Amino acid sequence: MGLFSFNDKKIIIDIGTYFTKAVVVEEKLENGAKINFSIEPSGFQLDFSPLQESKVEDEENFIETLRLAYSRLKTMEKNVFINIPDHFVVIRLITLKPEEHKGISSKENLENAVLKKLKPSLPVNIDRWFFDMQMVDEIDGNKIFLVEAMLRSNLFEIERLVRKIGLNPVGVDINSFNCSNLFADYFEKKGNHEKNISLVCINNKSTTIMIFRNGNLRTAQTRLIGGEDLIKRIAEGKGISIKDAAKVMQEETVFLPELAEQQDLIENYRYIKEVYSELIISLFNMFEYYTENFKESEIHEVIITGGLSNMNNIAENLEARLNIPVIRGSDLKSFKDKDGNEISSEKVNILASCVGSAFRE
């Protein structure tokens, strides 16, 4: 899905609120890619809201972070494709009943019918948005569309700052939708084609839950729960800095290898339990919505990516709570650096959306 059309995309820059990444895919491999990449801490504040026009307040640090991520690639190429955080964009599932699309033959008129139903949920005039939409299914005559909407001014703000460092943005899209390109062959492989597979991108400020069947994206939802929320709870509970709390998440025990009564005895877990439970409930609600509305019996598998997926034992904990097999993206895909060395599984999960953007057709 894209807010711009584009043909040539050699460089991917993923603007994250925790890490900003830049990637050039040198070669596609059987189970991943050989890449030139950089990962930089996002030394800026980026508090965009999907429903209001926003500005980058920390412009100097924002530009410097992008410049540094790009410069480490040591390339002269100026055309870049930009990934932005999922919470910058409004995602809606719109259903047109048979009486609402009967007699509509042109694609333009069908899209206008979808936008008419979308309009009441947008607080800003519909002319001030960019839209991208695709029909994801048709059930009992009902046409179901997935719509991605971003305020024009917010899009232009990102484009303006990217141009300030001499780069030419040829495309913009959200992190998770591009991440899904990386796993397209997995969704479509023999044995998986008839499965309902959920891709869950757990990022810093948000989590996007997508469900695929027959290789097609059927539904998606972004919830404003992410790694930052867990880090803040640990910082508050321990009375330490955000930086030190992030280190606790990486190095200390939060989740046990197996779900057991002893889990509640882990101090770090008790700090995050409330917000983590919100994430679990969001997953349950999304899966229940999908099975009821799409008349499916179950979710067969969950793939997790994003920075939070690197927490020790989080996949095992989710699997036990959801009663669904849960695997990390890095269990399915591997990357090599430009010298042919294996890239760590932690970096694979962080870079998944960048490489997925390069795989985009």
N, C-alpha and C positions, 0 to 999 in steps of 0.2 A: 504494500500500500504506500502511496507516495503523494506528497503535497506539491511536488514539482515533477515534471517529466524530465528524463535525462537519459543520455546514451553512454557516456564515458565516465566512469567513476573509479579512478585509480587509488585515491586516498580516502580513507574513512576517518572522520574525527567524531568521537563519541563524547559529548559534553555531559559529564556526570556531576552530581552534587557531592560525591566523595572522591572519585577518580575521574580524570579526563584521559581518554585513550586515543591513540592514533595508530592506524594500521594500513599497510600495503600488503596485499596478498601476492606473494611471488609465484606460488604454484599451488594448485589444488591437488590434494593427496587423496588416496582411497578412503581414508577415514578422518580427514581433516584438512589441514593446509600448512604450507610453509610460508611464514610471514615475517615482515619487518615491522616492529611495533615499538610503542612507548606507552608507559603508564605513569601519569603524573598526579600527585595529590591536587585536588581541586581547591586551590587557595583563594576561594571567593565565596561570597554569599549569592545565592540564586534562588529567590523566593517567588517564582512565577506562580500565578494562579491560573487554572485553565478557563475560568469564567470571568476574568477581568483583565483589562489591558495593563501590562506590567513593563517595568524598565529594569535593566541590570544596574543596580545601585553601585556595585563594586566593580566598575568598568575596568579600572587599571589592572587589577589582579586577574580578572576574567581574561582580558586580552593577553596578559603575560603567560598565563597557564596554557592557553591555546597555542601561543607562539612557541613555547617550550616543547609541548607535545609534538607539534609539527616539525620543529627544527631537528629533533632527534632522529627523524627518519632520513635526514640527509638526502633530500630529493629536491629537484627543481620543478616538479609537477605542481601546478596551482589549482587545478580543478579538484574540489573536495565534496564528498557527500557527508552530510551532517546528521548524526543521531542526537536526539534530544530526550530528556527524561520523560517517562510516560505521563507523569502528572501535569505536563504542559498542555495536554490534549484531552478533549472530551470524547469518550467512546460510548456510542449508543447502539443498541440493537432495536431496529425498527421493523415492525411487521405490517405489511399491507394485506388486508383481507381481500378476498376475491372481488367484492363490490367496489373496493378502492382502486384496483388496478385493471378491472375489466375494461376492455376496449382501448387500453393504452398500449401502443405498439412501439413508439420511439423510445430510445434510451433516455433522451433528454426529458421527456414528459414523465417517464417513470421516476427519474431522479428528483424531479420537481415534486412529485407526489410524496416521496420519502422526506424531502426537506420540509414540506408543509406539516408533516406529523412531528418532525424534529423541532420546529420553530418554537413551540410553547416552552420547551425545556431550556432554551438559551436566553440568558438575561440581557444579552447585547444584540442589537439589530442583526438580522441574518446576513445582510450585505457585508458585514464586517468580519466574515469568517471565510477560511479556506476549508473545503470539504473533500474527502475522498470516501468512496463507498463501494461496496461489492455485495452482490447477492450471495448469501452463504447457504441458503437452502430454500426448498419449497415443500411445505407440509399441508396436506388437505386443501390445496389451492391458495394457502397463505404464503406470500413471498417474504422472506426474511433477509433484511439487509444489515450489514455491519457498517456503521458510519464513524468516520474519524474527522473531528472538527478542531481547527486551531484558529485563534484570533489572528487576523492579518497583521495587526500591529506587533504582536509578540513574535510572529515569524520574521517580520522585517527587522525587528530589534536584533535578533540573533544573526540574521544575514548581514546587517550593518557592521556588527562587531567583527564578524569573520572577515569581511572585506577590509577592515582596518589593518589587518596583518598581511594584506596583499594576496589573499586567497579568493577563489571564485567558487561560491557554493552552488553546485549544480543540482542538489537534491536535499530534502530534509524529511525526516520521518522519525517516529518514536523508537526508542531502544528495543522494546520487546518484539514488535512486529518484524523487525529485521533479524532479531535473534532466531526467530522461527525458521528463517531460510536455512540456517545451518543444519537443522534437523529434518528438512523436507524429505530427504532420501530415506530417513529412518521411518517417518510417518507412512511412507508409501511402500516400504519393503514388504516382501511376501511374509505373511503372518501378522503384520501390523495393520494392513489396509482396512480391515473391518473393525479394528479396535477404536475405542474412544480414548485418546491420549491427551492428557493435560500437560501443557508447558507452563510452568510457574516461574516467572522472573522476579526474584526477590531482591530489589534494589535498595538504595539508601533511604529514599523518601516514600517509595510506593512499591506495591506488589501487583503485577499484572498476571491474571489467570486466563489462559487461553485453552480452548478444547478443540482438538482436531479429529476428524474422521475421514477416512478415504483420502488422506493427504490434504484435505481442505479445512481451513479455519471456519468453524461453525459459530463460535461465540467468544467474546472476550470482555473482561471487566478489570478496571484498575481500582485498587483500594489504597487509601493513603496510610498504609502501614508498611514500614520498612526497617532496615537495619538501624537507622538513626534512632528510632523509637526505643529499640532494645538497648542501644548504647547509652541513651539518656537515662533509662531506668537504672542501669548499673552504676552510672556516674552519681546519680542521686542517692542510691542505696549505700554506696561505699564512701560517698563524700569525696570523690576524686574528679579529675578533669575528664573531659570528653575524650581526649587523646589517650589517657591511661585506661579509660573504660573500654575503648576500642581494642586496646592491647589485651585486656582481660578476656574479651570475647574471642580473641584469636588464640590465646595461650593457656587459659585456665579452663577447668571443667564447668560447663554449663549444662550439657545434656549427657546422660549416661548412655552407654552402648545399647542397653535394652531398657524399654519402658518398664519401670518397677516402682513400688511404693517409695523406695529410697530417693527417687527423683526429687520429691518435695523437700528432702533434707539438704539438697545442694543449695548453698546460699545464693550463688549467682543466678540459679534458676528461679528462686523465689522472687528476686528483683524483677525479672522479665515476665513472670508467669501471666500477669494480667494482660499485657499487650500481646504476648505470644498466643494466648487463648483467643484474642480477637482475630489473629491471622488464621488460626485453625477454624474458627467459626465462619470466616469469609470463604475458606475453601469448601467447607461442608455446604454452605448456602449456595455457592456457585454450582457445585456438582449436583445438588438436589434440583436446582432450577433447570439445569441442562437435561437431566434424566426425565424430568416431568414434561418439559416443553418440547423436547425433541424425541420423546417416546423411546428412550434408550434405557437399557436395564442397568448399566453400571459404567463407571470410569475404570478402565482396565489398567492404567499406568499413569504415573506422574513423573515428569522430568523437572528438576529444579536447576536454575542457573542464577547468576548474579552474585554479588559479593557475599550475601548472607548464606548462600548455599555452601560456602566454604567452612562454616562452623563445624567443629567436630561433632559427629553423631546426629546432626540435625536431620539428615535423610532417614536415619533409622528411627528417630523419634516421630517424624511425620508419618512414616509408614505404619508404625504401631497405632498411632492415633486415628489415621484415616482408614486403616485396614485395606490399603491399596499399595502395591509395589511402588517405591519411590527411588529414583536413581538420579545422580548428578549428571549434568550435561557432560562433564569431563570424563564420565564413565563410557560415554558413547563416541566422543570426539577427542582427538589429540592434535596439538599444533607443534610445529618445529620452528625455531628461529631461522634467520637468513643463513646461518652457518650450519644448519642441519641438526642442531641440538634440541632435545625434547624440552618443551616449555612445561612448567609445573601445572598440575591440575588446578591449583588455585587461580593461576593467571588465565587458564583456559576458560574458567567460568566467568571471569571478569571481562575477557575479550570476546566472548561468544557473539554479542550483538554486532561488534565491529566486523568480524569475519563473516557473519551472516549477511551483513550489508553488501560485502564484496561478492557474495554468492548470488545476490539478487539478480533476477532476470527482468 
